[in-house]
Amino acid sequence: MSGADAAKLALTLGHERGLDSAKIADWQSLLDYCAGNPLTLRVITGQAVRRLA
């Protein structure tokens, strides 16, 4: 998965969980860590959302 596709997926996952784009913008390090792996991105996004709640 390209970096742009990973960013789109992160935005989609964040919006599905009620986050605005400003909070999701800080997730660049998560996108780098996931290295394009969509499963890893989903798991880490879920963890990030739980910590924000």
Beta strands, then each sheet from edge to edge (+ up, - down):
end
